[in-house]
Amino acid sequence: QVQLVESGGGSVQSGGSLRLSCAASGYTSSSTCMGWFRQSPGKEREGVAAQCSDGTTRYADSVKGRFTISQDNAKNTLYLQMNSLKPEDTAIYYCAAARYRLGWWSFLLSNYYSYWGQGTQVTVSS
């Protein structure tokens, strides 16, 4: 069984930083992609960042230059370093994993991911 568990969320002031972690079990990303998604009230879930086994990454325009996705293969853990946080970054952040290698165009599309964590809340205040 594949399990994804997020951690690292919390409350910070605008301009602050957080590092989210996603611990994966029963899953290997050797030929797949993993990503971070977020959802805030009144909005649909949106892709934030994704990384595939070949190292290819893609970021939403809204977070480019501020967020960095990475993996620790030894720990089978996915990370999202979030810097220069803004109030509009407030959302529940979810870790996701795909079954197969995705095409670049689908990196940030939630429907292409099969496994999901429970989410971790990120709140950025002014």
N, C-alpha and C positions, 0 to 999 in steps of 0.2 A: 504494500500500500504506500502510495506517495503522500507524504505530509510536508507541508511548508508552514513554518512558524516565524512570524515577523516579531521584531522587537526593536526598541530604540526610539519609539515615538515619545512625544511629550509636548510641553508648552515652552515656547521661546519668544523673545521679543524680535521685532523686525530687525533684520540684519544679522541675526544669530545663525547658529549652525546645529545640525543634528546628523547623526549617522544611523541609518536604518540597517538592520540585519535580517536576513532570511535564511534560516537553517532548514536544509532539505534532507529528507530521509526517504529511502526507497526509490531514489531517483538519481540518475546520472545525466549530466549535461554534455557528454562527450560529442553528441551529434544533434543537439537541440538548442533551443533558445530559452532564456529566462528574462523576465522583465518586471518593472515596477509600474503599477497603475494607481490612480487615485480617484476618489469620488467625494464631492462636497454636496451639501444640500441644494436641490434644485438642478443639479447637473448630472449628466451621464458619466459613467466611468471613462476616464481618458488615460491613454498611455503616457507615461512619463519618460521612461528610459528602458532600453532593452539591450541585451548582449547575447551573442551566440557563441558556440563552441570554437569558431574560427577567430574570435576576437572582435568581430564586427559589432559596432554599437550604433545606436540611433537615439536621439533625444528629441523630446518635444521642443518646439521653438521657444516656448515660454520658460524653459529651464536651461537652455544652452548657456554654457559658460558659468553656471552656478551649481549644477548637480553633476555628480560623477558616479557612474555605475562600475562595479568591479566584482571580482569573484576570488575566493580563496578555495582553490580546488581541493587542497588537503582536508579542509574542514567542510567541504561541500556547502559553502555558505555564500550567499549573494549579498552585496552591500549597495547602499545608496548614500553617498556623502552629499549632504545638502548644505550649501553655503549661501550667504546673502539672502536669507529667507524673507519672504514677503507675506503680508496677510492673505493674499490670494492663493498662497500655497497651502493654506489650511484645508485639510481633507483627511479622510481615512486612506491610508496607503496600503496597497495590497501587493504581495509578491505573487508571481505567476510563473508557470513553467509550461512549455509546449512539448508535445510528443516528438516532434520532428523539427528539423532545421527549417526555419521560415524564410520566405523571400523578404528582401529588405522592405518592400512596400507594406508588409503586414506586421512588421516588428512591433508596432504600437497599437495594434488592433486586438482588443480583448477577446473577440470571438475565436481567435486562432490559438488561444492558450487553453490547456486542458486541466491544469492543476492550480489551485488557489489557496492562499493562506487566509487566515481569519481577519487580517488587517490590523493596523496600528494607527492610532490617532495622532495627527500632527496639528498643533494649533500655534499659529503665529499671530501675536498681538502687535498693535501699533504702539 
